[in-house]
Amino acid sequence: MMLQPHILIKHKAVLWTLVLFALLYSTQAQAQQPSEPAPDDEVITRQLEEADDNATPPKQLDTQDNPAQESEVTAEDSAPVQEEEELSDEELKALEAALAEDLEAQEDTPSLATTASTQGFSQSTMGRTLQSMNPDISLILDVAAAGFSNTPLQGGAHDPNQNGFNLQQLEMHIESNVDPFFELQANIVFSQFGVEVEEAYARTLALPANLQLKAGQFLTQMGRLNPTHPHSWSFLDQPLVNGKFLGGEGSRGLGMEVSYLTPLPWFVELTASSTMATGACCARSFYGGQDLGVNSPTDLLYTTRMEHFFALSDSFSLLWGTSAQFGPNPTGLGNRTEIYATDLYLRWRPLNNPSRTSVSLQVEAMHRRRQTAGDILVDNGGYGQLVWDINFRHALGVRYDFVEGIAGGLDTIDPEWTENRQRATAQWTFYPSHFSRLRLQAGYDNPGWYERPILIAMLGAEVLIGAHGAHGY
Amino acid sequence: MKYNHLKHITSAFITLAIVLFAHSAWAKGKKIRVVTSTPDLAAITMAIGGEHVEVTSLARHTEDPHYVDPRPSHIVKLNKADLLVVNGLELEVGWLPGLVVQARNKNIQAGAQGYLDASSVVKLLQVPTQAIDRSQGDIHPGGNPHFTYDPRRALNIAAAVEKKLAALDPDHKKDYAKNNESFSSDLGTVIKTYEDKFAKLSSEQKQVVTYHASTIYISDWLGLKEVMQVEPKPGIAPNPKHIATVLTAMRKQNVHLIFQESFYPKKASQKLAQLAKGDLVVIPGGTNVSDGQTYIKRIKTMADAIYKAASK
């Protein structure tokens, strides 16, 4: 008897759901009735326009319909080829005049029926002659002149890190679709002393269930900056925390990644990857330079990321990410390292501003825990940067870096990093075009264990040639 | 207790069945979801698809289609799209390709059933026939991509959209054909009206200076002669020396009309117009679809504005 009312309520709930769905369905069915098209604005404006059109040119409506496009359709294929040559202004004008005359001359030809078809234009399309099966290849050169008031302590592998001239990198980016199922992206980086495969991976295009797989060598989704390349960074050097926690080359490795786009109405992407935990350049908080091999799945490095995007308004948007890395470290059997990170990217870009002005705030913070023989080392770090793209020629940026140190030389990776380190950077960018930029950067680097701070000045040039793929947000 | 469990399971199953039923009913009457890269393409698609489609444009009409922010929210739209209509000719190369890959939607990848490249169905202008490199500015190797400014080319796009929609949604094939017929006939009238109007202008009145080499299709349609561009080379910001050259040319050849899209800087053009005792006409870069503007209306507004200044 005690159960009775409970069950009753349950029945009622089911009943109500049924009724609700039935109602919903019936209203939907009604909405689909073809006999009653919704009197939407589109139809009304269309009618208005028809009335309008009829009013202005009353004569043409039923007689000659659209002769202009016929002339296009019947235009010979050969003639325009010559006309499009980039000649002197005079010649061009003459040719354009000729073209206009051609159009006029042909104005009193055929009827609507043929024009509606796409045949004419597509056959005379000339752009397709440029087709090739070559992938998009681009080459990016980053060079810089730098001066340091004290021994430089730059952490990034592509940072200007010596007095005088620096080759930051010569990056070759190659990408293309492989077939309907994969695309391939490769980023080959040349330094003065050799070549490295920074990234080379295949990514799926057609997996079901909103999934995507990546396999090869790639930068992990550890934070916002890490998976991107230096040529898309605002500053000439890498944030300190990325260099110390992830590595001079950032966190990257050979492995596999799976990501999932959730069906939520806003953008939420979940990513998980497994990569090799070795490399002083790119897994320094894990096995680093010591390759201890993989004896079980726990000897691999795992990275997870969740990313949310909110279009706050037409002009404001916010990207929020949380990442974590788990993997082994070489200080003893079973010792582990964990890094937790969160990042925020707030961007203001008014859509109707002709000078493409924008302001973006980017903040990343990381928390690292390392097991060592009989101890747990904990440190934190992060940076915040504000970049103002004044217009498409100039940009200004400021950045603040902070990374903790571990006292007493317990940190075997950075034994000298015993105190906190702060760095402030200001930067000005000039874009002669979309494919080149000059950057002037000044920095004040204050490692707590240095007697005097390091004053930094850099002047960098970056040029890009070739077809370069689109960057992410 | 066992009885109670059974109840739970049964009600769960019933609810699930209802949800599935409701979902399939909803899916049946669902509209074709079309995503376009530019608002002009959206407006043309709306005219053809009518009530059977739901069209979203990634770029706004106030935005320069070369430089759209690749917002991740676009990925969500692309993920759910049945058809993607792009302008092509690398107009969107700086922002769209990555989004399409990340969208994880095999139906809208290049070459798939739900992919339409508008540039493949129109006759193109300014296709380089000589070797090009970027010292000539930001040149599109396949030809000038701003063809949606020309309503004659819009007719070709409309026909291609009709074909695509009919293939994706054969149930409403007839409606699409009907919509295209009325769109083409309305637009045809507009085309003819303005051609006649502009034909009556003197050849001097038909000379123009434009900001970027994006207006060639308007000039082609209306028989205007583009004397020069305010930009020295495509994508390279104007410099005083070049502006002086443009001004000299304008004075010498009696050019009084400058036009440009709203998303380009206006100061240089304004100054030029003032010095050459002419007019600057600012045309929108696309159809204002978010406020319900139609493609036809957009073309008429644009042509009217140019005519008003040219016929002075």
Interface residues (C-beta under 8 A of the other chain):
Chain A: L3 I7 K10 A13 V14 T17 L18 F21 L24 Y25 Q28 A29 A31 Q32 P37 A38 D40 D41 E42 V43 T45 R46 E49 E50 D53 T56 P57 Q60 L61 Q64 D65 N66 P67 A68 Q69 E72 A75 P80 V81 E84 E85 E86 D89 K93 E96 A97 L99 A100 L103 E104 E107 L112 T115 A116 S117 T118 G120 F121 S122 S124 T125 M126 G127 R128 L130 N177 P180 E183 R203 L205 A206 L207 N210 L211 Q212 L261 P265 W266 F267 E269 E307 F309 A311 D314 S317 L319 R347 R349 L351 N352 P354 S355 R356 N391 F392 R393 S433 H434 F435 I465 A467 G469 A470 H471 G472 Y473
Chain B: N4 K7 S11 I14 T15 I18 V19 F21 A22 A25 W26 G29 M46 A47 G50 E51 R60 T62 E63 D64 Y67 D69 P70 R71 P72 S73 I75 V76 N79 L89 V93 G94 W95 L96 P97 G98 L99 V101 Q102 A103 R104 K106 Q109 A110 G111 A112 S119 S120 V121 V122 K123 L124 L125 Q126 V127 P128 T129 Q130 R134 Q136 G137 D138 P141 G142 G143 R152 R153 L155 N156 A159 A160 K163 N180 E181 S182 S184 S185 D186 L187 G188 T189 V190 I191 K192 T193 E195 D196 A199 S219 D220 W221 G223 K225 E226 V227 M228 G235 I236 A237 S262 F263 Y264 P265 K266 G292 T294 I296 K297
